[in-house]
Amino acid sequence: MSVQTQRPPKSTKVFIPELVYFEPDALNYPKGVRIMEWAKQKGLPIRMTTSHNRITNLPGDNEFAKYRMAKNTLVVGVRKTLTFDQSKPSAEYAIPIATGCMAHCHYCYLQTTLGAKPYIRIYVNTDDIMKAAKKYIDERIPEITRFEAACTSDPLGLEHISGSLSELIEFMAKERYGRLRFVSKFHHVDPLLGLQHNGHTRIRFSVNADYVIKQFEPGTSTFLERIEAAGKIAHAGYPLGFIIAPIIWYDGWEEGYSELLDKLKAALPSEAIPQLTFELIQHRYTKTAKNVILQRYPKTKLEMDEAKRKYKWGRWGQGKYVYPDEQASALREHIAEQIFDKFPEATIDYFT
């Protein structure tokens, strides 16, 4: 009688693009040259482009195939716009080191933010970007200025190619009035563990109920991989946080989110608990986003029925569909109760 051994779960691999573009000016920077050498070593197809904002004629027989290819295309360029956007409520400013993401989260707001440009961009002029950040910091002294590095990308998923997070972490470690923040659904934290950070970078992981991760987050690290990475980050002395987003109302949501917090409590090492923060974001979408999502993920189970939603106006005259007040309050109260039950010293930065 043979004994069957259970195979260990496969580790989520780092991102390797299928196609790489370079702006000619990117090769005037050491990072651009290094990424070019990396791409050659990997045997990747390399093309040149006049602008990281204009990539056309991607391979694919139809729009769906071209979208899939775009999510596997890396563009290496120079960030010319060094005016930073606001990033409320998570930070004062967004710091632009990359744009685009290799994951396929159905609900992601980048579906519409990036529109017809879902390919992934890395910017090689990080010295220029850090000089711009320094100006923003100095303008607000003695106030602390926080920078969010994950507004338009998941930079941790690109760190093995770019090294940009490491540069920002070490830069911000020396800034008395500067702080860095980023969030990720990936677990590839090893390049960050030995850096001098002085507690000036808060690393957060996006987590969710099993149902949400399994149904709507293809191409990301597993929940267990993310939590293991969170433990490593805490052990390395970084301030740690979690974003529960998007919070989705589904059959069994109460049990799902209770189980999520139970698993977090069971898995996190003791050094992760002090100064733990949570950010809570309910699911929302625009009509434009709904149309794009249904084109790109036609079999999605994501609920987007306007009749079941409340229309909420945004800052720029554009609105989004969120949950009605009664449902939103129930989500907030239940998850907050679970957080404070499991982590009484934690803080909830916001619910939106």
ABEGO torsion letter per residue (X at the ends): XBBBBBBBBBBBBBBBBABBBBBAAAAABAAAAAAAAAAAAAGBBBBBBABAABBBGBBEABAAAAAAAAAABBBBBBBABABBBBAOAABABBBBABBEBABABAABAAAAAAEABABBBBBABAAAAAAAAAAAAAAAOABBBBBBAAAABBAAAAAAAAGAAAAAAAAAAABAABBBBBBBABABAAAAAABBAGGABBBBBBBBBAAAAAAABBGBBBAAAAAAAAAAAAAAGBBBBBBBOBBBBBBGAAAAAAAAAAAAAAABBAAAABGBBBBBBBBBBBAAAAAAAAAABAABABBBBAAABBBBBBAAGBBBBBBBAAAAAAAAAAAAAAAAAABAABBBABBX
